[in-house]
Amino acid sequence: MSRHIALIAYPDCQLLDVSGPWQVFASANALSPQPLYQLTLIADAIGPVATNGGLAVHATHTYHQLNTLLPLDTLLVAGGSGVMRQLEKAAVKQALCEAAPGVRRLGSICSGAFLLAAAGLLDGCHATTHWRHVAQLADEYPALSVEPDALYIESNGRYTSAGVTAGIDLALSLVEADHGAGLAGRVARELVVFLQRPGGQSQFSEILRHQQEVGPLRRLLDQLHADPSVNHGLESMADLMAVSPRHLTRLFRRYLNTTPGAYLTQLRLEQARLTLLNERENLSLERLAQRWRLGGAEQLRRQFQRYYGVSPSVYRQRFASTFQTLPAETAPCPSL
């Protein structure tokens, strides 16, 4: 018997918040002998719904028909710039509240969390949303605990995810929970995405942070990112910038809220983390620490635990399965 998955769209929702999870479930159907999921798109009215990119999706049911679809296995609310207008519609929130008891898994993509929170459906839960909106979500809805650096979270039967492509991560996790890692891995391979993103729970890496405005530090950061294993010190980094070590430290504090040494250490830890995922490397912690200038094995272990919340060995065991699922020559680049 197939599981019924419904997604809620509205004018100016984020297209990928709808199409990403939808395609995950549709691909699971295509890769299985029989359909595993029945998919339904819900909106204010039946017919085309213009997303914030201008492309329309087609809804087959309305909010008022939600009760006729119960019980539902999963109900997901898309995010997007139009969600704030949905918060003003009492009928939408009422429909969600009435349907919630008949939904096994109720969740949101990106800023769709605001609609669930406004309906009181996230009270007492841990939740996440797009990094740009986490502070607003926490301020406006103190009854929930907002996690700023999570790709997705399950809490009390509620599922929330970070921005845009994190909806794909969430949907893959649901397929894995329903039908195992084998099928989820095949879907990930079909879509050329990671089954488990190498960032673990982090929404964005130091590479993405580097793309933000960093003022006069950009030239130095370009060199650090090009090869973090180079034997950089505070003096040598200051020389590259033609400034004093004290001034360089002030620049890092101003633009990155950290020190040059701490930034370089985190950059090297990220490279060590990515190396752990490569089954062909299989380096000992001692050799891994030496490669990325992170001291010895014990120092690497302590720093890794501090930054990522798990030991290197646990991280490798948990996340390297992606590379076991895909042949090495076809392992895709991570979606960001």
Order of alpha helices (4+ residues) and beta strands (2+ residues): beta-alpha-beta-beta-beta-beta-alpha-beta-alpha-alpha-beta-alpha-beta-alpha-beta-beta-beta-alpha-alpha-alpha-alpha-alpha-alpha-alpha-alpha-alpha-alpha-alpha
